[in-house]
């Protein structure tokens, strides 16, 4: 059975995949459906949802189209989530591979640094970083990656420790390959899959962290983000609760989708490993 | 002015009667103040220094004006808009070189010592002039204070100082603190700065950080039968959304300074037992202002500034950002000021086409992406409304091809970025008009102010004609001539646009029906509350 079919046989994985596909579709078609600035004022302020079909989800306190903001917010959330996860995986696997493959003092030093990062709550780290450097999308990505790379680093190291004793590594040594070349061309690609399985959790965490930062006013103010929408809606929570609830639901569904899909991938790979 | 006041008061009385006639049977409005009771209200900030003589700001006054009194308080119907407090009468000499204050007899400090003219002299010379944020400008020429007897203080000025300015400054700048407490040690480090001692109707009780301030009744207060309340508790509720629910749950009885968000007022006004009061802040008008960094070559061009003024739809700002709880502005003096305001200034109607034409004329053509140039826009974080106006301004500027990038900062970082580092192109600020342009308004456009002075001209604007006008007004003694100079000043500012005045707003109080004598003076929230009471 192919991994994809196996993946599709777990119902939660399918649900997750559908949610994710919807999110990606939203992000991709946002500029087509809502060209121009999503923050442009489109109608009367605080229009409730389902009143005016040209503004189906209503408007916020300045009269901006909530649906357009929601779609463009999906772009920001997904971009931040993917970029932060990619950055965390890249840093983590390089550090983990170096530590695991080199061993000795290098291993000790790199792993103590990893420990140091892991002991600081990642959200606090992101908060401190953004408030010092100043909020912009790139900085938010770096801030989130900064707190999440130790996880992949530890996993990569554990994988590398077992892989480096394999025969093909020994033979690569025998033919005189440079140790760094062995580490990154032979060992790292084989140590990646468990880290990749973890990436779904990292993406979900990154989307949540970005939303939390935006909620606290530390997101990029020139972009629509779901966290920022919730924060803005909070001031009118009693009179216009939909302004917080709509992006809140979007956030919940996204994180749920990423998590379920991730679970599906883990199960699929676990079954394959069990078979092999 | 008096004609206006009378008619307004009549109207107020009329509407109150009307209200009372419908509410009387169910609510039973108490007409005679009742003694006793504890007033619990929302506080959204926790000022560290509670000495209003040093820090003359509304956040400090809100708490300490009940403890430390000023020479006079603002009043709706008093002469020159003032009511006596520690001073009974005041008079300026014709040459502008002295001002005489007759003080109230029989006033005691909270520690039992008598209040005398020595305390006034000490406060003025040792604190207001050298240390106070606003007093530094107003009292800069104060040379000495003579005290011929215990109840007379004569202010002597080195240069002629308009008495109109001194008079207008009394409500906010003349907090008197006890000499016998402050003459020991360094004034800035005095323990009374955090546990103030004054002559007011309430004594400082205790402060629990993050929880509450407690003030207790001063049984020795000079006002007959006053104060009515036994205790005032300022419940710290930093989250603006929680004040409304605390009011509804009857945990607090009053939320002043718009602690209840404007968007909630419509709903909360329908809650039985709660009333929304828009009066009582007439003397504390905040101005929504676009601060401009004239070091940017585009913004140094008057045409660009005019274009920005034309790009802003002031009515939209009032209606949407302030939900109608504000008025549009024409210039640097608010419309509700009875002495100085003039409507006879150049105005800038909302006109996107004209703004675009002005920008084209200035030589900033739209590029391929529709943008003429980019700007950094820093909205002040102190109010929801300043932040929202920042969002609006970004859209308004986009409509005329100016790409504004928002930069959000916390309060401290915003003040540093704008007023010290000048790291802004446009900023949104909420300066306060304090009854006289010379107190805190001319400083917004005048040149030669050192870096780092907050809420002043840090945009590098320099206009010799305007500077000369400000200098002349500051030494003109005749009230009419001085007022005319400030009318000229408004015209000049509106014409040359060193900054753009967008709107003027004040605050809203929400209180339970039982709280009496609310909003009975133009600075009510920061007045002494000696006559505030709680009905059953």
Interface residues (C-beta under 8 A of the other chain):
Chain A: X37 X39 X40 X41 X45 X46 X61 X62 X63 X131 X134 X135 X217 X218 X221 X222 X234 X235 X236 X237 X238 X239 X240
Chain B: X240 X241 X244 X245 X261 X263 X264 X266 X267 X320 X321 X381 X384 X388 X390 X391 X392 X394 X395 X398 X405 X406 X407 X408 X410
